[in-house]
């Protein structure tokens, strides 16, 4: 999970990276509360704004079923 440098620590079980210099935000055009799934080759596999947990979980279930 990539979060802004001033974000509170989310209560999640995945690694958290702080976008201290804004590089991720600039590269992907991230604004506000949004979710991106970035493939290992750097392409965006899924984008969502605002975040809808149920839709995100459904996408992951369909992708990795």
MODELLER restraints for C-alpha pairs under 7 A, 6 or more apart:
rsr = mdl.restraints
at = mdl.atoms
rsr.add(forms.Gaussian(group=physical.xy_distance, feature=features.Distance(at['CA:1:A'], at['CA:14:A']), mean=6.85, stdev=0.5))
rsr.add(forms.Gaussian(group=physical.xy_distance, feature=features.Distance(at['CA:1:A'], at['CA:15:A']), mean=6.16, stdev=0.5))
rsr.add(forms.Gaussian(group=physical.xy_distance, feature=features.Distance(at['CA:1:A'], at['CA:16:A']), mean=4.77, stdev=0.5))
rsr.add(forms.Gaussian(group=physical.xy_distance, feature=features.Distance(at['CA:1:A'], at['CA:17:A']), mean=6.02, stdev=0.5))
rsr.add(forms.Gaussian(group=physical.xy_distance, feature=features.Distance(at['CA:2:A'], at['CA:16:A']), mean=5.89, stdev=0.5))
rsr.add(forms.Gaussian(group=physical.xy_distance, feature=features.Distance(at['CA:2:A'], at['CA:17:A']), mean=4.74, stdev=0.5))
rsr.add(forms.Gaussian(group=physical.xy_distance, feature=features.Distance(at['CA:2:A'], at['CA:18:A']), mean=5.66, stdev=0.5))
rsr.add(forms.Gaussian(group=physical.xy_distance, feature=features.Distance(at['CA:2:A'], at['CA:19:A']), mean=6.26, stdev=0.5))
rsr.add(forms.Gaussian(group=physical.xy_distance, feature=features.Distance(at['CA:3:A'], at['CA:17:A']), mean=6.28, stdev=0.5))
rsr.add(forms.Gaussian(group=physical.xy_distance, feature=features.Distance(at['CA:3:A'], at['CA:18:A']), mean=5.04, stdev=0.5))
rsr.add(forms.Gaussian(group=physical.xy_distance, feature=features.Distance(at['CA:3:A'], at['CA:19:A']), mean=5.91, stdev=0.5))
rsr.add(forms.Gaussian(group=physical.xy_distance, feature=features.Distance(at['CA:4:A'], at['CA:18:A']), mean=5.65, stdev=0.5))
rsr.add(forms.Gaussian(group=physical.xy_distance, feature=features.Distance(at['CA:4:A'], at['CA:19:A']), mean=5.20, stdev=0.5))
rsr.add(forms.Gaussian(group=physical.xy_distance, feature=features.Distance(at['CA:4:A'], at['CA:20:A']), mean=6.70, stdev=0.5))
rsr.add(forms.Gaussian(group=physical.xy_distance, feature=features.Distance(at['CA:5:A'], at['CA:18:A']), mean=5.17, stdev=0.5))
rsr.add(forms.Gaussian(group=physical.xy_distance, feature=features.Distance(at['CA:5:A'], at['CA:19:A']), mean=5.68, stdev=0.5))
rsr.add(forms.Gaussian(group=physical.xy_distance, feature=features.Distance(at['CA:5:A'], at['CA:20:A']), mean=4.93, stdev=0.5))
rsr.add(forms.Gaussian(group=physical.xy_distance, feature=features.Distance(at['CA:33:A'], at['CA:49:A']), mean=6.54, stdev=0.5))
rsr.add(forms.Gaussian(group=physical.xy_distance, feature=features.Distance(at['CA:33:A'], at['CA:50:A']), mean=5.83, stdev=0.5))
rsr.add(forms.Gaussian(group=physical.xy_distance, feature=features.Distance(at['CA:33:A'], at['CA:51:A']), mean=6.58, stdev=0.5))
rsr.add(forms.Gaussian(group=physical.xy_distance, feature=features.Distance(at['CA:34:A'], at['CA:48:A']), mean=5.63, stdev=0.5))
rsr.add(forms.Gaussian(group=physical.xy_distance, feature=features.Distance(at['CA:34:A'], at['CA:49:A']), mean=4.48, stdev=0.5))
rsr.add(forms.Gaussian(group=physical.xy_distance, feature=features.Distance(at['CA:34:A'], at['CA:50:A']), mean=5.28, stdev=0.5))
rsr.add(forms.Gaussian(group=physical.xy_distance, feature=features.Distance(at['CA:34:A'], at['CA:51:A']), mean=5.40, stdev=0.5))
rsr.add(forms.Gaussian(group=physical.xy_distance, feature=features.Distance(at['CA:35:A'], at['CA:47:A']), mean=5.65, stdev=0.5))
rsr.add(forms.Gaussian(group=physical.xy_distance, feature=features.Distance(at['CA:35:A'], at['CA:48:A']), mean=5.10, stdev=0.5))
rsr.add(forms.Gaussian(group=physical.xy_distance, feature=features.Distance(at['CA:35:A'], at['CA:49:A']), mean=6.50, stdev=0.5))
rsr.add(forms.Gaussian(group=physical.xy_distance, feature=features.Distance(at['CA:35:A'], at['CA:51:A']), mean=5.99, stdev=0.5))
rsr.add(forms.Gaussian(group=physical.xy_distance, feature=features.Distance(at['CA:36:A'], at['CA:44:A']), mean=6.78, stdev=0.5))
rsr.add(forms.Gaussian(group=physical.xy_distance, feature=features.Distance(at['CA:36:A'], at['CA:46:A']), mean=5.67, stdev=0.5))
rsr.add(forms.Gaussian(group=physical.xy_distance, feature=features.Distance(at['CA:36:A'], at['CA:47:A']), mean=4.53, stdev=0.5))
rsr.add(forms.Gaussian(group=physical.xy_distance, feature=features.Distance(at['CA:36:A'], at['CA:48:A']), mean=6.54, stdev=0.5))
rsr.add(forms.Gaussian(group=physical.xy_distance, feature=features.Distance(at['CA:37:A'], at['CA:44:A']), mean=5.95, stdev=0.5))
rsr.add(forms.Gaussian(group=physical.xy_distance, feature=features.Distance(at['CA:37:A'], at['CA:45:A']), mean=5.43, stdev=0.5))
rsr.add(forms.Gaussian(group=physical.xy_distance, feature=features.Distance(at['CA:37:A'], at['CA:46:A']), mean=5.07, stdev=0.5))
rsr.add(forms.Gaussian(group=physical.xy_distance, feature=features.Distance(at['CA:37:A'], at['CA:47:A']), mean=6.52, stdev=0.5))
rsr.add(forms.Gaussian(group=physical.xy_distance, feature=features.Distance(at['CA:38:A'], at['CA:44:A']), mean=4.50, stdev=0.5))
rsr.add(forms.Gaussian(group=physical.xy_distance, feature=features.Distance(at['CA:38:A'], at['CA:45:A']), mean=5.58, stdev=0.5))
rsr.add(forms.Gaussian(group=physical.xy_distance, feature=features.Distance(at['CA:39:A'], at['CA:45:A']), mean=5.88, stdev=0.5))
